């Protein structure tokens, strides 16, 4: 990553209407492309902290559209939170416009920078390690769905086209198989058969959407637990963060990907498949939290397909790992030659586990939903 000079950084900071006098700048980079800084200002009596971040324009090629989505959604949430008597300064991210009233600043080299208020006394987690954590993260994403259920999703830009278009992901896989550019096809026959045997499931949700049975909604599209902010004192979920992938989609994508990434017994990089699979207890707790918040905002077809969405999102992710392996590991970062294949195998193992538990998962969802209707 290219370091940015002090003069250039100060010019970027000067573009935003921060409160107080700048006291401290700390680099908090964790990625390969973004530059992220924690800024501390003071007015003599109290400190104000902000996060300054460079937008990844290699992925998000239209920063105007990206920031339009974020500003519109956070503004909508802020109004709802305030009307309900909540604390919008903690329950949603607050992005600052520049002094020229732009949602981001363009530096002399074309880099795009944005900033938002840091929410203090908070933390994030990398793994759901308890049922209470699963329940609370489910509530966070369920509340996100409920509060945005009447936001006109058509007003948002599609920042990453076909992101959860599973049939399109299958087409990518077939193209990779046909080209076999790195002569890896012979080593993935079992995985390929597994994927193709389940191709009939790929279009289920997009077909329901096309038929008007499930609506397009505002979706987060990256519903891992590390995108939930927790209160350091109460340990309750405060708000959903990392809003770059907000765009029109299906609520089922968000629910399914949460289960895929969170309700599991190990890490997706686990080579020993006997250690990897569905944690049904975490699934039930997450579903309880999610439905308790979002249940009455969803229609019956969405409820009916919640458990299935966990299978589909896991299958889609496995197909993507397999495709990238065949293509020579051009998309996902890998640590060794078979890394994407290992990830593919964990996803397909999880698909098998979900299939075994599907009846139980559906019964769980139905029971929670019925209870929410009675209590709600």
C-alpha positions as CSV (number, residue, x, y, z in Angstrom):
1,X,0.0,0.0,0.0
2,X,1.3,3.4,-0.9
3,X,2.0,5.6,2.1
4,X,0.4,9.0,2.1
5,X,2.6,12.0,3.1
6,X,1.8,14.3,6.1
7,X,1.1,17.3,3.9
8,X,-1.3,15.4,1.7
9,X,-3.0,13.9,4.7
10,X,-3.4,17.3,6.4
11,X,-5.0,18.6,3.2
12,X,-7.5,15.8,3.2
13,X,-8.3,16.4,6.9
14,X,-8.7,20.1,6.3
15,X,-11.5,19.3,3.7
16,X,-13.8,18.1,6.5
17,X,-15.6,20.2,9.2
18,X,-14.1,18.4,12.3
19,X,-14.8,19.7,15.8
20,X,-11.9,21.0,17.8
21,X,-8.1,21.0,17.2
22,X,-6.3,18.0,15.8
23,X,-4.3,16.3,18.5
24,X,-3.5,12.8,17.2
25,X,-3.5,10.7,14.0
26,X,-3.2,6.9,14.2
27,X,-3.0,4.6,11.2
28,X,-5.3,1.6,11.7
29,X,-4.8,-0.2,8.4
30,X,-5.9,-3.8,8.3
31,X,-6.5,-4.3,4.6
32,X,-4.3,-4.3,1.5
33,X,-5.8,-1.3,-0.4
34,X,-7.7,1.0,2.0
35,X,-5.9,3.6,4.1
36,X,-7.7,4.1,7.4
37,X,-6.9,6.6,10.1
38,X,-8.2,7.3,13.6
39,X,-8.3,11.1,14.2
40,X,-8.5,12.7,17.6
41,X,-9.6,16.3,18.0
42,X,-10.1,18.3,21.2
43,X,-11.9,21.5,22.1
44,X,-10.0,21.8,25.4
45,X,-12.7,20.1,27.4
46,X,-13.4,16.9,25.5
47,X,-12.1,14.8,22.7
48,X,-13.8,14.0,19.4
49,X,-12.7,11.0,17.4
50,X,-13.4,10.3,13.7
51,X,-12.5,7.5,11.3
52,X,-11.0,8.7,8.0
53,X,-10.9,6.2,5.2
54,X,-9.9,5.9,1.6
55,X,-12.6,4.3,-0.5
56,X,-11.5,1.2,-2.4
57,X,-12.2,2.4,-5.9
58,X,-10.8,-0.8,-7.4
59,X,-13.8,-2.6,-6.1
60,X,-16.3,0.4,-6.0
61,X,-15.6,2.1,-9.2
62,X,-18.4,4.7,-8.8
63,X,-17.8,6.4,-5.4
64,X,-20.7,8.8,-6.1
65,X,-23.1,5.9,-6.2
66,X,-21.5,4.2,-3.2
67,X,-21.7,7.2,-1.0
68,X,-25.1,8.1,-2.2
69,X,-26.4,4.7,-1.0
70,X,-24.6,5.1,2.4
71,X,-25.8,8.7,3.0
72,X,-29.4,8.0,2.1
73,X,-29.6,4.8,4.2
74,X,-27.9,6.3,7.3
75,X,-30.0,9.4,7.0
76,X,-33.2,7.4,6.8
77,X,-32.1,5.3,9.8
78,X,-31.1,8.4,11.8
79,X,-34.6,9.9,11.4
80,X,-36.3,6.6,12.4
81,X,-34.0,6.2,15.5
82,X,-34.7,9.8,16.6
83,X,-38.4,9.4,16.1
84,X,-38.4,6.3,18.3
85,X,-36.5,8.0,21.1
86,X,-33.2,6.1,20.3
87,X,-29.7,7.4,20.2
88,X,-28.8,7.9,16.6
89,X,-25.2,8.8,17.4
90,X,-24.6,5.2,18.5
91,X,-27.3,3.2,16.6
92,X,-26.1,4.1,13.1
93,X,-22.9,5.5,11.6
94,X,-22.7,9.3,11.1
95,X,-20.8,10.3,8.0
96,X,-19.6,13.9,7.5
97,X,-20.0,15.9,4.3
98,X,-17.0,18.0,3.3
99,X,-16.9,21.7,3.7
100,X,-17.9,21.8,0.0
101,X,-21.0,19.6,0.9
102,X,-19.7,16.5,-0.8
103,X,-19.9,13.0,0.8
104,X,-16.3,12.4,0.0
105,X,-13.1,14.3,-0.8
106,X,-11.0,13.7,-3.9
107,X,-7.2,14.2,-3.3
108,X,-4.6,15.4,-5.8
109,X,-4.0,11.9,-7.0
110,X,-7.7,11.0,-7.5
111,X,-8.1,9.1,-4.2
112,X,-11.5,9.3,-2.6
113,X,-11.8,9.9,1.1
114,X,-14.7,9.8,3.5
115,X,-15.1,10.2,7.3
116,X,-17.5,9.2,10.0
117,X,-17.8,9.8,13.7
118,X,-16.2,7.1,15.8
119,X,-18.6,5.3,18.2
120,X,-16.7,5.1,21.5
121,X,-17.0,2.4,24.2
122,X,-17.7,-0.2,21.5
123,X,-16.0,-3.3,20.0
124,X,-16.4,-5.9,17.3
125,X,-16.0,-9.7,17.2
126,X,-14.5,-12.0,14.6
127,X,-16.4,-15.1,15.6
128,X,-19.8,-16.0,17.1
129,X,-18.6,-18.0,20.1
130,X,-21.8,-18.2,22.1
131,X,-25.5,-18.5,21.6
132,X,-26.1,-15.1,23.3
133,X,-23.6,-13.5,20.8
134,X,-25.5,-15.3,18.0
135,X,-28.8,-14.0,19.3
136,X,-27.6,-10.4,19.6
137,X,-26.0,-10.3,16.2
138,X,-29.3,-11.8,14.8
139,X,-31.2,-8.9,16.5
140,X,-28.8,-6.4,15.0
141,X,-29.3,-7.5,11.4
142,X,-33.0,-8.2,12.0
143,X,-33.4,-4.6,13.3
144,X,-31.5,-3.3,10.3
145,X,-34.0,-5.1,8.0
146,X,-37.0,-4.0,9.9
147,X,-36.0,-0.3,10.1
148,X,-35.3,-0.3,6.3
149,X,-38.3,-2.3,5.3
150,X,-40.1,0.8,4.0
151,X,-37.1,2.3,2.4
152,X,-37.6,2.3,-1.4
153,X,-34.8,-0.1,-2.5
154,X,-35.2,1.0,-6.1
155,X,-33.7,4.3,-5.1
156,X,-30.3,2.7,-4.3
157,X,-27.6,1.9,-6.8
158,X,-26.4,-1.6,-7.5
159,X,-22.7,-1.0,-6.5
160,X,-21.6,-4.6,-7.3
161,X,-23.8,-6.1,-10.1
162,X,-25.0,-9.7,-9.7
163,X,-23.4,-10.0,-6.3
164,X,-25.7,-12.7,-5.1
165,X,-26.9,-13.9,-8.5
166,X,-26.3,-17.7,-7.9
167,X,-27.2,-18.7,-11.5
168,X,-24.6,-16.3,-12.7
169,X,-22.1,-17.8,-10.3
170,X,-22.8,-21.2,-11.8
171,X,-22.2,-19.8,-15.3
172,X,-18.8,-18.5,-14.1
173,X,-18.0,-22.0,-12.8
174,X,-18.9,-23.7,-16.1
175,X,-16.8,-21.2,-18.0
176,X,-13.9,-22.0,-15.7
177,X,-14.4,-25.7,-16.2
178,X,-14.5,-25.3,-20.0
179,X,-11.3,-23.2,-20.1
180,X,-9.4,-25.1,-17.3
181,X,-6.7,-22.6,-17.8
182,X,-4.5,-24.0,-14.9
183,X,-5.1,-27.7,-15.6
184,X,-6.8,-28.1,-12.2
185,X,-10.0,-29.8,-13.3
186,X,-8.8,-33.3,-12.7
187,X,-8.3,-32.6,-9.0
188,X,-11.8,-31.2,-8.4
189,X,-14.1,-33.9,-10.0
190,X,-15.9,-34.7,-6.7
191,X,-16.4,-31.0,-5.8
192,X,-17.7,-30.2,-9.3
193,X,-20.2,-33.1,-9.2
194,X,-21.4,-31.9,-5.8
195,X,-22.0,-28.4,-7.2
196,X,-23.7,-29.5,-10.4
197,X,-26.0,-31.9,-8.5
198,X,-27.4,-28.9,-6.7
199,X,-27.6,-26.5,-9.6
200,X,-31.4,-26.8,-9.6
201,X,-31.4,-24.8,-6.3
202,X,-29.4,-21.9,-7.8
203,X,-32.4,-20.0,-9.3
204,X,-35.0,-20.6,-6.5
205,X,-34.7,-17.2,-4.9
206,X,-34.2,-15.1,-8.1
207,X,-37.2,-16.9,-9.6
208,X,-39.3,-16.1,-6.5
209,X,-38.2,-12.4,-6.8
210,X,-39.0,-12.4,-10.6
211,X,-42.5,-13.8,-9.8
212,X,-43.1,-11.0,-7.2
213,X,-43.3,-13.4,-4.3
214,X,-40.4,-11.9,-2.4
215,X,-39.6,-8.2,-2.6
216,X,-36.5,-6.4,-3.3
217,X,-35.2,-4.8,-0.1
218,X,-32.3,-2.8,1.2
219,X,-29.7,-5.4,2.0
220,X,-26.3,-5.2,3.7
221,X,-24.7,-8.1,1.7
222,X,-21.8,-8.7,4.2
223,X,-23.6,-9.9,7.3
224,X,-20.6,-11.4,9.2
225,X,-20.5,-10.8,13.0
226,X,-17.5,-8.4,12.6
227,X,-19.9,-6.0,11.0
228,X,-21.9,-5.7,14.2
229,X,-20.8,-3.1,16.8
230,X,-21.2,-4.1,20.4
231,X,-21.4,-1.9,23.5
232,X,-18.4,-2.3,25.7
233,X,-20.4,-2.0,28.9
234,X,-23.7,-3.9,28.2
235,X,-22.3,-6.2,25.4
236,X,-25.5,-5.5,23.6
237,X,-25.4,-5.0,19.8
238,X,-25.4,-1.3,19.0
239,X,-25.5,-1.1,15.2
240,X,-24.5,-2.5,11.9
241,X,-21.3,-1.2,10.3
242,X,-19.3,-1.5,7.1
243,X,-22.0,-0.2,4.7
244,X,-20.1,-0.3,1.4
245,X,-22.2,-3.2,0.0
246,X,-25.6,-1.8,0.8
247,X,-27.8,-2.1,-2.3
248,X,-31.0,-3.6,-3.5
249,X,-31.3,-7.3,-2.8
250,X,-33.2,-10.0,-1.0
251,X,-33.5,-10.2,2.8
252,X,-32.7,-13.9,2.5
253,X,-29.3,-13.1,1.2
254,X,-28.4,-11.4,4.4
255,X,-29.9,-14.0,6.7
256,X,-28.3,-16.9,4.8
257,X,-24.9,-15.4,4.7
258,X,-25.0,-14.8,8.4
259,X,-25.6,-18.5,9.0
260,X,-23.0,-19.5,6.5
261,X,-20.3,-17.4,8.2
262,X,-21.4,-17.5,11.8
263,X,-23.4,-20.7,12.8
264,X,-20.4,-23.0,12.2
265,X,-18.1,-25.2,14.3
266,X,-14.8,-24.0,13.0
267,X,-13.1,-21.7,10.5
268,X,-13.7,-21.8,6.7
269,X,-9.9,-22.5,6.3
270,X,-10.2,-25.8,8.3
271,X,-8.6,-28.7,6.4
272,X,-10.0,-31.4,8.7
273,X,-13.7,-31.5,7.5
274,X,-14.7,-33.6,10.6
275,X,-14.2,-30.4,12.6
276,X,-16.4,-28.3,10.3
277,X,-20.1,-28.1,10.0
278,X,-23.4,-26.5,11.2
279,X,-23.8,-25.5,14.8
280,X,-27.5,-25.9,15.1
281,X,-27.6,-24.2,18.5
282,X,-26.0,-21.0,17.0
283,X,-28.5,-21.2,14.1
284,X,-31.5,-21.3,16.4
285,X,-30.2,-18.4,18.5
286,X,-29.4,-16.3,15.5
287,X,-32.8,-17.1,14.0
288,X,-34.5,-16.2,17.3
289,X,-32.8,-12.8,17.4
290,X,-33.3,-12.0,13.7
291,X,-37.0,-13.0,13.6
292,X,-37.8,-11.2,16.9
293,X,-36.8,-8.0,15.1
294,X,-37.6,-8.5,11.4
295,X,-40.2,-11.2,11.5
296,X,-43.3,-9.0,11.1
297,X,-41.6,-7.0,8.4
298,X,-41.0,-10.1,6.2
299,X,-43.7,-11.8,4.1
300,X,-44.5,-15.5,4.5
301,X,-42.5,-16.6,1.5
302,X,-39.4,-15.0,3.0
303,X,-40.0,-16.7,6.3
304,X,-40.6,-20.0,4.4
305,X,-37.1,-19.7,2.7
306,X,-35.0,-18.5,5.6
307,X,-33.5,-21.9,6.3
308,X,-33.0,-22.6,2.6
309,X,-31.2,-19.4,2.2
310,X,-28.5,-20.6,4.5
311,X,-27.9,-23.6,2.2
312,X,-28.0,-21.4,-1.0
313,X,-25.6,-18.8,0.3
314,X,-23.2,-21.5,1.4
315,X,-23.5,-23.3,-1.9
316,X,-22.9,-20.1,-3.8
317,X,-19.8,-19.3,-1.7
318,X,-18.4,-22.8,-2.3
319,X,-19.0,-22.4,-6.1
320,X,-17.1,-19.1,-6.0
321,X,-14.2,-20.7,-4.2
322,X,-14.1,-23.6,-6.7
323,X,-14.3,-21.2,-9.6
324,X,-11.5,-19.1,-8.3
325,X,-9.4,-22.2,-7.8
326,X,-9.9,-23.3,-11.4
327,X,-9.1,-19.7,-12.5
328,X,-5.8,-19.7,-10.8
329,X,-6.8,-17.8,-7.6
330,X,-7.4,-14.4,-9.1
331,X,-10.1,-13.1,-6.8
332,X,-9.7,-14.4,-3.2
333,X,-6.5,-13.9,-1.4
334,X,-4.8,-17.3,-0.8
335,X,-1.9,-18.4,1.4
336,X,-1.0,-21.6,-0.5
337,X,-2.0,-23.3,-3.8
338,X,-4.9,-25.4,-2.5
339,X,-6.3,-22.7,-0.2
340,X,-9.4,-22.0,-2.3
341,X,-10.1,-25.7,-2.7
342,X,-9.9,-26.2,1.1
343,X,-12.4,-23.3,1.5
344,X,-14.7,-24.8,-1.2
345,X,-14.7,-28.2,0.7
346,X,-15.6,-26.6,4.0
347,X,-18.6,-24.8,2.3
348,X,-19.8,-28.0,0.6
349,X,-19.4,-29.9,3.9
350,X,-21.6,-27.2,5.5
351,X,-24.2,-27.6,2.7
352,X,-24.4,-31.3,3.5
353,X,-24.9,-30.5,7.2
354,X,-27.6,-28.0,6.4
355,X,-29.4,-30.5,4.2
356,X,-29.4,-33.0,7.1
357,X,-30.8,-30.4,9.5
358,X,-33.2,-28.7,7.0
359,X,-36.4,-30.1,8.6
360,X,-35.2,-29.1,12.0
361,X,-34.2,-25.6,10.8
362,X,-37.6,-25.1,9.1
363,X,-39.4,-26.2,12.2
364,X,-37.3,-23.8,14.3
365,X,-38.0,-20.9,12.1
366,X,-41.7,-21.6,12.0
367,X,-42.0,-21.9,15.7
368,X,-40.1,-18.6,16.3
369,X,-42.2,-16.8,13.7
370,X,-45.5,-18.1,15.2
371,X,-44.4,-17.0,18.6
372,X,-43.4,-13.5,17.3
373,X,-46.8,-13.1,15.8
374,X,-48.5,-13.9,19.2
375,X,-46.1,-11.7,21.2
376,X,-45.9,-8.9,18.6
